[in-house]
Amino acid sequence: MLVRLLYASRAAAAVDADTLSAILKKSRANNAASGVTGLLCFSSGIFLQVLEGGRLPVNKLYHRIASDPRHTDVALLSYSEITERSFAGWSMGQVNLARLNPALLLKYSESATLDPYAMSGPVSMALLDELAATASVVGCT
Ligand SMILES: Cc1cc2nc3c(=O)[nH]c(=O)nc-3n(C[C@H](O)[C@H](O)[C@H](O)COP(=O)(O)O)c2cc1C
């Protein structure tokens, strides 16, 4: 029984490279233990994260993440039952925005700035799918 959950949030304070890498390090350790996989994207003060795995582990993790004071305005964009994972290779992959072609953002949104609050859930999901397929993701499992 697998589910996929997508949410967006706004960083509560400036997120530097150390904060981001601490979040990713903790995520990779916890997620590997609970069988959760996914991607985390951070740009212009906004997080976009997809989590996939068992229904209970994903729900528990989402509630834990949603109460994390390092971000706010946590908005559920999409939740679905799935037959297979799209991001099985990453316990928590990081989307490398330095490698992101602005044309890819323009393909899916009104401007070349990442703003999932202005995008539908399926469109944000399509963007993440394409980022994963175009090797814009860094980080090991
Ligand atoms: C944007 C964001 C994404 C996060 N993603 C994850 C995640 O995928 N997995 C995880 O275990 N914790 C994640 N966290 C951290 C959790 O909110 C929480 O601090 C952590 O899971 C606590 O783990 P612990 O109980 O082992 O100390 C994230 C936090 C933020 C702000």
The ligand as an SDF file (V2000), in Angstrom:
LIG
                    3D

 31 33  0  0  0  0  0  0  0  0999 V2000
   11.3950   21.3020    4.6250 C   0  0  0  0  0  0  0  0  0  0  0  0
   11.6500   20.1580    5.5690 C   0  0  0  0  0  0  0  0  0  0  0  0
   11.6830   18.8550    5.0770 C   0  0  0  0  0  0  0  0  0  0  0  0
   11.9160   17.7820    5.9530 C   0  0  0  0  0  0  0  0  0  0  0  0
   11.9290   16.5170    5.4480 N   0  0  0  0  0  0  0  0  0  0  0  0
   12.1290   15.4710    6.2900 C   0  0  0  0  0  0  0  0  0  0  0  0
   12.1190   14.1400    5.8030 C   0  0  0  0  0  0  0  0  0  0  0  0
   11.9560   13.8500    4.6150 O   0  0  0  0  0  0  0  0  0  0  0  0
   12.3300   13.1460    6.7160 N   0  0  0  0  0  0  0  0  0  0  0  0
   12.5470   13.3870    8.0450 C   0  0  0  0  0  0  0  0  0  0  0  0
   12.7100   12.4370    8.8160 O   0  0  0  0  0  0  0  0  0  0  0  0
   12.5570   14.6420    8.5190 N   0  0  0  0  0  0  0  0  0  0  0  0
   12.3690   15.6830    7.6840 C   0  0  0  0  0  0  0  0  0  0  0  0
   12.3880   16.9610    8.1660 N   0  0  0  0  0  0  0  0  0  0  0  0
   12.7320   17.1590    9.5910 C   0  0  0  0  0  0  0  0  0  0  0  0
   11.5310   16.9250   10.4910 C   0  0  0  0  0  0  0  0  0  0  0  0
   10.7120   18.0670   10.5260 O   0  0  0  0  0  0  0  0  0  0  0  0
   12.0060   16.6110   11.9230 C   0  0  0  0  0  0  0  0  0  0  0  0
   12.8520   17.6450   12.3940 O   0  0  0  0  0  0  0  0  0  0  0  0
   12.7820   15.3150   11.9830 C   0  0  0  0  0  0  0  0  0  0  0  0
   12.1420   14.3040   11.2470 O   0  0  0  0  0  0  0  0  0  0  0  0
   12.9360   14.8630   13.4440 C   0  0  0  0  0  0  0  0  0  0  0  0
   13.6450   13.6640   13.4480 O   0  0  0  0  0  0  0  0  0  0  0  0
   14.0990   12.9690   14.8330 P   0  0  0  0  0  0  0  0  0  0  0  0
   12.8220   12.7030   15.5900 O   0  0  0  0  0  0  0  0  0  0  0  0
   14.8220   11.7390   14.4050 O   0  0  0  0  0  0  0  0  0  0  0  0
   15.0100   13.9620   15.5310 O   0  0  0  0  0  0  0  0  0  0  0  0
   12.1440   18.0410    7.3290 C   0  0  0  0  0  0  0  0  0  0  0  0
   12.1060   19.3560    7.8130 C   0  0  0  0  0  0  0  0  0  0  0  0
   11.8760   20.4020    6.9470 C   0  0  0  0  0  0  0  0  0  0  0  0
   11.8490   21.8190    7.4780 C   0  0  0  0  0  0  0  0  0  0  0  0
  1  2  1  0
  2  3  1  0
  2 30  2  0
  3  4  2  0
  4  5  1  0
  4 28  1  0
  5  6  2  0
  6  7  1  0
  6 13  1  0
  7  8  2  0
  7  9  1  0
  9 10  1  0
 10 11  2  0
 10 12  1  0
 12 13  2  0
 13 14  1  0
 14 15  1  0
 14 28  1  0
 15 16  1  0
 16 17  1  0
 16 18  1  0
 18 19  1  0
 18 20  1  0
 20 21  1  0
 20 22  1  0
 22 23  1  0
 23 24  1  0
 24 25  2  0
 24 26  1  0
 24 27  1  0
 28 29  2  0
 29 30  1  0
 30 31  1  0
M  END
$$$$
